[in-house]
Amino acid sequence: MVLLGFLLVGIGAFGMIGMRASNDANRKIYAVQMPKSVAVGEMMILVGRQRTTLDRVAIQLDPSDANSMLAMENGLRRDSASAWNRYLSFPRDAY
């Protein structure tokens, strides 16, 4: 019976240590890796929208519409550059 008690305490301690390590890994993912992924994803979406806008300008027949689309493309370029700079501001490490 004493042996079973020691096994129960030992297994419980190993479980607590494992849960702490798993919580630390989860915290590291959400604090460090996830914001990087979000910034890169946002930049990729904005670059795609920018390319689509440029394609629409290339096939546009009305120059007034083309000028408004180019203005929108400039805004998308600024937004994608800011998302990229936000990604670059995160620390670089082995994760």
C-alpha positions in Angstrom: 0.0 0.0 0.0 2.9 2.3 0.8 4.4 1.5 -2.6 1.2 2.5 -4.3 1.1 5.8 -2.4 4.7 6.6 -3.5 3.8 5.8 -7.1 0.7 8.0 -6.9 2.8 10.9 -5.5 5.6 10.4 -8.1 3.3 10.2 -11.0 1.4 13.2 -9.8 4.6 15.2 -9.5 5.7 14.2 -13.0 2.3 15.2 -14.3 2.6 18.6 -12.6 6.1 19.2 -14.1 4.9 18.2 -17.5 1.9 20.5 -17.3 4.1 23.4 -16.3 6.4 22.7 -19.3 3.4 22.5 -21.6 2.0 25.8 -20.2 5.4 27.5 -20.7 5.5 26.3 -24.3 2.0 27.5 -25.0 2.7 30.9 -23.4 5.8 31.2 -25.6 3.9 30.4 -28.7 1.2 33.0 -28.1 3.6 35.7 -26.8 6.4 35.4 -29.4 5.5 33.3 -32.4 1.8 34.1 -33.0 2.3 37.9 -33.4 5.0 37.2 -35.9 2.7 35.0 -37.9 -0.2 37.4 -37.7 2.0 40.3 -39.0 3.4 38.2 -41.9 -0.1 37.0 -42.8 -1.5 40.5 -42.7 1.3 41.7 -45.0 0.7 38.8 -47.4 -3.1 39.7 -47.6 -2.3 43.4 -48.2 0.3 42.6 -50.9 -2.3 40.3 -52.6 -4.8 43.1 -52.5 -2.2 45.5 -53.9 -1.4 43.2 -56.8 -5.1 42.7 -57.6 -5.6 46.5 -57.6 -2.6 46.9 -60.0 -4.1 44.2 -62.3 -7.4 46.1 -62.3 -5.6 49.3 -63.2 -3.8 47.6 -66.1 -7.1 46.5 -67.7 -9.1 49.7 -66.7 -10.3 51.8 -69.7 -11.3 54.9 -67.7 -8.3 56.9 -66.5 -10.3 58.5 -63.6 -11.1 55.1 -62.2 -7.4 54.1 -62.7 -6.2 57.2 -60.7 -8.5 56.3 -57.8 -7.3 52.7 -57.9 -3.7 53.8 -57.9 -4.4 56.0 -54.8 -5.9 52.9 -53.1 -2.8 50.9 -54.2 -0.6 53.4 -52.5 -2.5 53.1 -49.3 -2.2 49.3 -49.5 1.5 49.6 -50.1 1.9 51.7 -47.0 -0.2 49.3 -44.9 1.7 46.3 -46.1 5.0 48.0 -45.4 3.9 48.9 -41.9 2.8 45.2 -41.3 6.2 44.1 -42.6 8.0 46.6 -40.3 6.0 45.3 -37.4 7.2 41.8 -38.2 10.8 43.0 -38.4 10.4 44.7 -35.0 9.9 41.3 -33.2 13.0 39.7 -31.8 14.7 37.1 -33.9 15.6 33.8 -32.2 15.6 30.1 -32.7 11.9 29.5 -32.4 
